[in-house]
Amino acid sequence: MTTHSGSHPATARGRDEKFRALAALGAGDFAHINGSLEEHFVGVHDMLVDWGARPVLCDAGLFHAAYGTVHFTDAMLPLDKRALVAGIIGAEAEAIVYRYCSCDRATVWPRIGAAVPLPFEDRFTGETILMPLDELKEFCELTAANELQIAAGEPGFREQHRAVFTSLFSRMRPWLSEPGNRFAASLFDTSGEGGIGA
């Protein structure tokens, strides 16, 4: 596995060890819209490192879709392996991964920018929680890293979803890091509508 932009060699070694541990749990080598899933996971992790995210969020980025998402239905791991994932990246990072995978995007994404705490539907349980501001910021940062990592490498994906992401990242502006906002603005016009406090 190669070192990506912005990754210190020691960071890359730790990242690669954690990813090998994920594979050892039975995670398959799935194809992904922007190359292999491994390349995408590592790309999201390294993007978060470049943006200055705390290590817990970077570790969550490395495993971010481990349980599948509403659009990536080929779950690498079943939910009954949550404790094993937590043993690799820690309970806090695993909780971020679970929350990311559990997001019912059709209901949650349109609400971003409208209210804090954010009513958040868990697609696994059907329950609605109120996501507090600190969790919302990291959810937005991880979501942005995921989508922007794909969009940066796939012009067709970027154009197909331009309207959705222009709106989403505009509304996320108050809660994204400065580097995240700059990167989003380099691909989408995010100078229009904004969320609370924009």
N, C-alpha and C positions, 0 to 999 in steps of 0.2 A: 504494500500500500504506500503510495507516495505522499510526501508532505505537500499540502496545499498552501495557497497564498496566505501569508500572515501566521502560519503555524510554526512555533519554535520547535526544534527537533525533539525536546523533552516532552512538550505537549503532544506532538504527533505520536511519540512512542506510547504514551499513556492512552491516547485515543485509540490507537491500533490494538492495544491489549484488550481494551474494553469491547471493541467491536468483535475481536476473535472470541471473547467470552460469550457475546450475544450469539454468534454463529454456533457455538458449542451447545447452546440450549436447543438447537434445532431450527434456527431461523434459516430459511431457504435463500437461494440466490435469485431473487425475483428481478425481472426486467422492470425498467422504469422509463417514464417519458423522456428523461434526460440522461440516458445511459443506464447503467446498472443501479439497483437500489443502494448498493454499498457506496457507489460514487456519490449518489445524492445525499445519503445520510452523512457521509464525511464532509461533503460540501456545505451542508447546513451547519454542522458543528463548527467548521472553520470560519464560516461567515460570522457566526455569533462570537467567536474568538476575536475576529478582526474588528467587530463592533464594540468590543470591550465588555461583553456580557460576563456575569459572574460564572465561575466554573460549574456550579450546579446547573445553570441553564444551558451551558455548552454541552454538558453530559446528557441532558435531556434531548438536546438537538441531535446528538449522535444516535439516539434510540427513538426519535420522536414519533414514528409511525409503527412502532413494534407491534401494536395490537390492531393495526388496520385503522383506516379512517372512513368517513362516509363515502369518499371517492376512491380510496385505495382499499378495496375489500379483501385482498389477499393478505390476511393478517399473518405476520411472521411468527407470532407467538400467541397462544391462547391466554385468556385472562387468568387462568389458574397458575400461570408462571410469574405472576406479579412479584411474589416474594423473591424469586430467583433473580429477576431483573433488579430489584432493589438491592440485592446482595452485591451486584456488580457496580451500580452507579449511585447507590444510596437511596434511602426512602424518599427524600425530598425531590430528587431528580425524577424518580420513578413516578411520584404523584403528578408531576408536571406532564410526563409522558401520558399517563392515564387520562388526565384532563384533556390534553390535546386530542388524543384518539377518540375520546368520548363525545366530542363536540358535534351537536346536530347543527351543521353549518347553515342549513336553510332557515333556521329560526334564530340562531345566535348572531351570525354575521350582520344581518340587517339592523340589529339592536346596538351594535358597537357605535359609540358616539352619542347615544341617546340618554343613557343613564348609568350611574355608578352608585351602588354595586350593579353589576350586569346580570340580569336573569339568564341563566345558562342551563340549557337542556342537555342532560346526559343521555345519549342515544342507547347506551347499554342498559341502563336501569329505568329510563323514562322519567326520572326525577328532575326537578328544577332546583338549582341552587342559586344563591346570590353570590357572584364572584366579586370579592373585594378588590380595591384598586391595585394593591401590590401584585395580586395574581393576574389581574387584567393586563397590567403592563407586560408581564412576562409571557402571557398567552399571546398578546399582540406581537411581541418581538419574535417569538418562535414562529408564529403564523407568517409574518413578513419574511423571515429568513427562508422558510420552506418555499413559499410561492415565488419569491424573488430569485432564489437559486435556480428554480426551473425556468422562470421567465428570461433570465439573463442568457441562458444557453439555448433557448428554443424560441426563435422569433415567431413561429406559427402559433405557439401557445400564448405568447405575449399579446399578439394581435387578436386572437380569438376571445381572450378574456379581458381585453383592455378596459372596457366600460366597467366591469365588475371590480377590477383591481384599482382603477383610478378612484372609484368611489370608496372602496374599502380602506385603502391606504391614506386617503384624505381624511377619513373619519378617525383613523388610528393615530394621526399625527401627534395629538397631545401625549400619547403614551408610548410612542416609539422613541428609541434613542436617537441622538443626532445623526450618527452614522447610518442607522436604519432609515431615517427619513431622507437623508441625502441619496442613498442608494435607490429608494423607491422613486424619488423625484427624477432620478436619471433615466428611469424606464417608463414612468407614467407621470402625467400631469397631475400632481397632488396639491396644487396651489388653490384649488376651489374649495368645496365644502369641507368643513372640519367638525370635529366633535366638541364636546364640552371643553371650554377653556381655550379653544383654538382662536 
